[in-house]
Amino acid sequence: MAVTDLAELIAGLSARLDPEAYVWASVPTVPEGWDPVVTVRESEGMTVVLPEAQADALGLAYEFRSARITLEVLSALEAVGLTAAFARALADEGISANVVAGFHHDHIFVPWARRADALAALERLQSSARG
């Protein structure tokens, strides 16, 4: 059952760091055979987030080498305050966060070089909610 209570959401964050590096690019369309983890259709083109190794193999120009942190808590799409809470925890550490909300989980893309700091900040946030 998806959770809406903010205190329960923060206490159950269970942040999981993906070991793979991800990169961001803008393309007119997503060609067959590509396997991005995120796509966003914008008026300027299609934003794709895909593993760096895949982008390199495709010869794709990209930006923002990032790490993906998945919050394992099953947050309801209508839950209020979770994004603000983890964004504040990361901002307090000077870490940018690009957030993608999936049906089951929130995914936070942070600068690759700050991935350990981001994970630690999220773990502190979770600990503070557990008392």
Protein Blocks (a to p, Z undefined) as FASTA:
>chain_A
ZZfbfklmmmmnopaddfbdcdddddfbdcehiacfbdcddfkbccddddfklmmmnopa
cehiadddddfbdcdfkbghjlmmmmmmmmmnopacdddddfkbccddddfklmmmmmmm
mmmmmmmmnZZ
